[in-house]
Amino acid sequence: MTWWGYAILSAACWGLQYVLLEALLVQVDFASAYSFLSLVNGFLVTALLLVLYPKQNWAPLWENWLTLRLVLFYVLSGTFAYLFNALAISQKNATLASLLEISYPVFIIIFTFIFLRKIHLNTMGFGGALMIIAGCAVVVFSKSQ
């Protein structure tokens, strides 16, 4: 499968997950649902990757301080991203939360420049980033239910 095929499948899975979380949070409290879902999701991803890639070597993840810091920052940023996303869905709805969460490419551009000193965009790409920012402003100020 192509990289963009995986990206589209990922987007479809995220979209379904957002809606399911919104529906679930009507039925059960936030903390119970979210902690359980996070735990099960982590176990399932780990199990699947162990089946697909049985010969894993985790030792390089903590062999040097730079790699360990990257791992720790990745885990922390992912933890907060998932938590903030779920809180947004629980406080508003999946549709509006996703329309703001979709601004993450703008942050990828910023963090890629700050941490990797690279810019992967041309003028058209920057135009697209500005449209994302403008779209987020429209969503925030739309006063949608």
N, C-alpha and C positions, 0 to 999 in steps of 0.2 A: 504494500500500500504506500501511497505517496505521503509526504509530510503534511500536505494540505488536507488529505483525506483524514489523517489522524486528528488534525486540528478541528475539522468540521465535526467529527465524531465526538471529540472532547467538548465542543460547544453544545452539541445536542445533549450529551450526558449532564453537563452543568445546568442547562436549561431545565431538564427534567428534575434534577436534584433540587433546584431552587423551589420549584412548584411543590414538590413532595414535602420539602421542609416547611413551607408555608402551611400546607394542609395539616401536617403532623403537629405543628405548634398550636393549632386550634384544639387539638385533642389532648396534648400532654404539656407539662411545664417545660420551659426552655432548657434549664440546666440538665434535667434528667435526659431529655431527648438528645441534646447536643453532645453530652459526654458519652452516652451510649453509642450514638452514631459514629463519633470520632474514633472510639475504641474499636468498634467492629470494622470500620473502614480501614484503619491501620492494619489490623490483622489480615483482612482480605487482600489488601495490596501486597503485603509481605508474603503471604502464602502463594499468591499468583506469581510473583517475581521469583520465588524460590522454585516453583515448578518450571517456569520458563527459562530461568538462568540458575541451575542448581549449583554451579561452581562459582560461588561468590567469595570474594576476599575482602572483608570489611576492614582489615588491618590498616590499609593506607588512609582510612578516614581519620585516624588519630595518631599517625606516625610523625606528623610535624605540626607546629603551632598554627601555621597559616591555614592548612587544610582543616584542622579542628575548629578554628574560628569561623571559617566558611560554613562548616556543617552546623555549628551552633547558631549562627546568624540565620541560616536557611530555615532551621527548625523553628526558631523564635518568630521570624517573619511569617512563616506559613501558619503557625499557631494563631498569631494575632489576626492574620488575614481571614482565616476560616471563622474565627470567633467574631470579628467585626462584621463579616458578611452575614452570619447567622443572626446577630443582633439587629442588623439593619432589616433583614427579612421579618424578624419577629416584631419589630416596632412599626414597620410600614407594610410592605408586601414584596413578593418576589419580583414582580415586574419592575417597580421603581428602584429597588435595590440593585437589580441586575443592570439597569440602564446607567447607574452611577458607577457600579463596580467595573463596567466595561471600559472605564477610563484608565485601567491599569497599563495599557500600552504607553500612555504619556509618562507614567512613572518608570516604565522600563527604559524609555529614552533618556530620562533624567539620570537614573541610577547607572545606566550603561556609560554615560559620559562621566559621571562622578567617579565610579569605581574602576571602570575598564579603560577610560580615556578614549572611547571610540564613539563614533556616530555612524549608524547604519542606515541613515536616511538621506534622500536627496530633497530637492525643493518640493516635489509632489508629496513626499512622505511627511514633511513638516506641515504642509497644507492639510493633510489628513489628520495629523495630531491636533491642529487648531480646530478642525471640525469636531473632533471628539470632545475637546474642552467646551466648545460652543454648545454641543448637544447636551452635555452634562448641565450646563447653566440653564438651558431650556427646561430640562427635567426638574431641576431644583425649584425654579421659579414658576413652574406650571401650576402648582397647588393641586396636583392630581391626588385623588383619594387613594 
